[in-house]
């Protein structure tokens, strides 16, 4: 019997990719991400299943089913910040395929793909290098699907949870992306007071596992704050966990006007 042993909301802000060169405003988020490394080590997952807001697909959700994710990442979005970044960590083809199957059964169209060559984007690789610095835990990267509304993303998350429970894996599900996402020029710019307040209100609900409150609050919250990718990454996580996990906020920081939480949750 598989189990979701933890759930994380993580930042992937590009300026933490190279920690040695990271600017001052990212330090708090980096500290939080290092705390998550400890959480992952303690929970000893077999696999991390991670939805990234920077892997945007149009018609289907995708789950990468490569045996190994290996490559060198240069970000087409920010090549001056992320270039020539090597990554090499195991995948979990069996779980990726099970996720796609369960999602299709649930009416959330999904495809497991092991297409080669394939270059991961920084929303996937950036958090993984903090969560598992030795690249020794399997990862199933998931996309965010544009044509899937929040209800479908929740169903997709439920299918992720069902696939994990039907497997033999101890899994951590991860949502990689910001909450409020009203972008402005200026990397160190914070969200407005109003949006920071809404982010913190939502984080408070999530870390206390107030599932009913989350259910009624989340859709409007995503619209009002223009949550990154409409909040699809978080919807996946909530679908998988049922919104009942509890935990803590490790850090919250800015990136070009967006609000970036670092959160850990456990059943
Ligand atoms: Fe992002």
Boltz pocket constraint, residues with backbone or C-beta under 6 A from the ligand:
constraints:
  - pocket:
      binder: B
      contacts: [[A, 12], [A, 53], [A, 54], [A, 123], [A, 177], [A, 178], [A, 228]]
      max_distance: 6.0
